[in-house]
């Protein structure tokens, strides 16, 4: 009996060994194909390059987890990145996470006062969904980070149906695709990069080799008063905006026109006044050679202060005379020039010089921001796939209405990994 049992065990092991290749070649791969089929199906094309409107440090669309339905009619891309910002400021800044010249201290407060700052508020999560339907391709994008005033911020949230986009994304007045890569989240001082709720429509083939997009955007044109009468401000209609974009053999150019509609009740009478401003922006990226690119940008207008991160939310869109309640739109102008050089496939450097000026009135407080400039140098290194390290040195200056000035320096780094 004992020999029969041993013989049976040996026979079972022999059969298992004999059939193992067959089991491996048929059963396991079949199971694997059933499990991995949705992931191995060829993904739908991501957003075409011409339609992407991402700043240089936004998500790499080749990264992330892409899940495709078995019928290839829908896909979902999950994106995530951990971003650590480390800063050594040479002077006390009201917002240490960003080098904003409007926050540079002046006078006695401008003394050298170095301090260290570190946060992970730029850490991001995003979902991008695409579906093929009877009306064409539908794209949904939802992206958040933790850089808001309460620790949470909604960056992108929009739906795109063919040529129509509804939701929040980069303003048409901003030209984020033509910004140089910088550690500072706001980019050069003169950059007018902002995310606004909007509706837009892309006009195809209206002009040869040129893409036109028209839209209406909601901008919180906050207005402040320098007296005790108080101000109530609102937006009676969205701001109309149009942008033209053209790609050439040597680079890309963009130009935009916006007409901000600013309403407010000012002074004692509190009569409703509606001001119609204007703003122009133009940008270009020129490829000098395969390793060198030059960026040029300018933006200016009346009532467009909220388009610039340095002035946004500070109530600088209009001037209100406290003596007569007279309201005038404020004029703002900015610009930058930057050069970028690609040392290797994994390393690039950039130097940018930028400036921003804002007009003032005799009744403005003496501490009101008048103009500023900034010089920044950056180097980025792709450590390995998904991991990037950026280093930045920046110096900037600010001048007030009373001619008081301040100078500030900053060294910062950004280390992040994208799934």
Buried (B, 14 or more C-beta within 10 A) or exposed (E): EEEEEEEEEEEEEEEEEEEEEEEEEEEEEEEEEEEEEBEEBEBBEBBEEEEEBBBBBBBBBEBBEBBBBEEEEBBBBBBBBEBBBBBBBBBBBEEBBBBBBBBBBBEEEBEEEEEEBEBEBBBBBBBBBBBBEEEEBBBBBBBBBBBEEEEEBBBBBBBBEEEEBBBBBBBBBBBBBBBBBBBBBBBBBBBBBBBBBBBBBBBEEEEEEEBBBBBBBBBEBBBBBBBEBEBEBEBEEBBBBBBBBBBEEEBBBBBBBBBBBBBBBBBEEBEEBEBEBBBBBBBBBBBEEEEEBBBBBBBBBBBBBBBBBBBBEBBBBBBBBBEEBBBBBBBBBBBBBBBBBBEEEEEBBBBBBBBBBBBBBEBBEEEBBBBBBBBBBBBBBBEEEBEBBBBBBBBBBBBBBBEBBBBBBBBBBBBBBBE
